[in-house]
Amino acid sequence: MNNQFLISLTEKYGAPLYVYNADIIERQYNRMMNAFSSVKNVKLNYAVKSNTNLNVLKFLKNLGSGGDCVSVQEIKLCLAAGFNVADISYTPNGVSFEEIKEAKELGVKITLDNLSSLEKFGNAFPNAPVSLRINPHIMAGGNAKISVGHVDSKFGISHTQIDAIKEVLTKTGTPVNGVHMHTGSDIKDPSAFVEAMEVLLGIATQFDTIEFIDLGSGFKVPYQDGDIETNLEELGTILGARFNEFCTEYGKELKLIFEPGKFLVSESGKFLAKVNVIKQTPNINFVGVDSGLNHLMRPMMYDAYHRVHNISNPNGEKETYNIVGYICETDTFAETRELGKVSEGDIICMDNAGAYCFSMASNYNSRFKPAEVLVVKGQDYLIRERETFEDILKNQIEVDL
């Protein structure tokens, strides 16, 4: 998608605007499937939370992906997008047992990460299979907020609690059909996956009813020039060989599952915002755009780096700017970036906006959420309308006071 095409989309649909390139999603999906082609039975379950637009879900379903869900609402989105219920997995954390029961009644695969829910599940659904989310006690991830497999994480049942797990399962008669882990996001070092996989395989040997091994995801994608990304091809060779060896040891062909989210959709996304004002202070040139942390929170929440471009003047004389939003907080998208000279009305483009961007958007300051566009083979489709003031009022109830 070239600059002029992106600008034309803002003229057609307005700004701010999310734009997703389906060709990149397909490229990433195929790259991952090819990396693990040595495994006879491998499945990708897209992490729905990263981008929940129904059309993105449909596109991935048509590629062959399953759905990885963390809420009943995400399960229902997958069903609405046409996913086969057998291809939907549910891995909640800290939810009520009523929600787990609802998910079970919808017919999806269930993965549980605490002993209390495991026992309740076994008592409520005798002989129903369940998968175990295991905490491998491995620190991996781009920062503390997205490292979820270490010993003090709230996620998963500690691998050291295998005796307690067995006690619950024996008491309830619950068969274990899979073991699962997810150690974090933005993992650069392949050895973290290898180490965690060994922990998971060790747990799997404790049961004779295993059907799949789920290694989660967390593959690093490049956010800035020179970024180290996960060497997926190397990882596929190493993990594929070890998994195939384990299947031989275990005595049957198991399914290998991954749950990529960011890896599949992050690079597909562009976030386009229009410049409202240029503000010069003694030390900083601020570019104020018609957006803020209400639309793209990652830089503020995770100190995430997104490449930023002035696509209205990409080849202009370079000046240094801070790109900031219009929210009554310090919502800085980027600091000290060199851009072609910026003028009011220019379109600023932020890269890697396909994952955990719109899905984390809010109506803070009573601002509207932006529109979304999907581009498939060069053709643009509006896949979410821009909100209106009626949307802000929709669920509010005015009472006489």
ABEGO torsion letter per residue (X at the ends): XBAAAAAAAAAAAEOBBBBBBAAAAAAAAAAAAAAAAABABBBBBBBAAABABAAAAAAAAAAGBBBBBABAAAAAAAAAAGBBAAABBBBBBGBBAAAAAAAAAAGBBBBBABAAAAAAAAAABBGBBBBBBBBAGBBBEABAAABAABAABABEBBAAAAAAAAAAAAAAGBBBABBBBBAEBGBABAAAAAAAAAAAAAAAAABAABABBBAEBGBBBBABBGBBBBBAAAAAAAAAAAAAAAAAAAGBBBBBBBBBAAAAAAAABBBBBBBABBBBBAABBBBBBBBBAAABAAAAAAGBBBBBBBAABAABBBBBBBBBBABABBBBABBGBBBBBBBBGBBBBBBGAABGBAAABBABGGBBBBBBBBBBGGBBBBABBBBBAAAAAAABBBBBX
